[in-house]
Amino acid sequence: MGPAAAAERTERIRLTSSVTVLGSEDPVRVWEQLATIDLLSAGRAEIIAGRAARAT
């Protein structure tokens, strides 16, 4: 079940992503999606963001 579906079916649980690597995704699109889910869930959405880094 995706976060939007969980937001629709629940009232109290927090909706958290696993780590979102902003280097592999468009950061603006990620924040737009989070904002949408946050509105649908009445402020229960959370994100854990990380930046991409190369292993040395």
N, C-alpha and C positions, 0 to 999 in steps of 0.2 A: 504494500500500500504506500503510495507516495504521500509527501507532506500535505499536499492540498486536499487529498481524500481524507487523511487523518484529521485535518483541521475541520472538515465538514462533519465528521462523525463523532468528534470528541469535544469536551469543553474545558478540561483542566490539564491535560498533559502538555509538556513543553515539546516543541517540534524542533529537533536538532539535526543538523547534517553531520555526516562523517566529515573528515577533513576535506575541504575544497581547496585544491591547488590552483591559485589564481593565475599562475603562469601558463597553465594548459587550457584555461577557459577565458572568455572575454569578461573582464572584471565588471564592466557596466551591465552586461546581461545577467551575470550572477547576482548583482545587487538588485536589479529590477525584479528578478524572480523571487529573491528573498523578501523584498518589499511587498510583493503581491501576496505571498504566503503569510506574511506578518499581518497584513490587513484582513485576510480571510480568517485568520486564527485569533484575532483580537489581541495581537501583541505577544503571542506565545512562540514565535519563530526565533531560533538562534542559529548562528553559523560559526563554524570553526574554520578559519581561513589560514592558509599557509602560502608561502611564496615558493616558487620552483627553485631548485638548486641542483647543480650537477654534483654527482658523486665523484670524489677525487681519488 
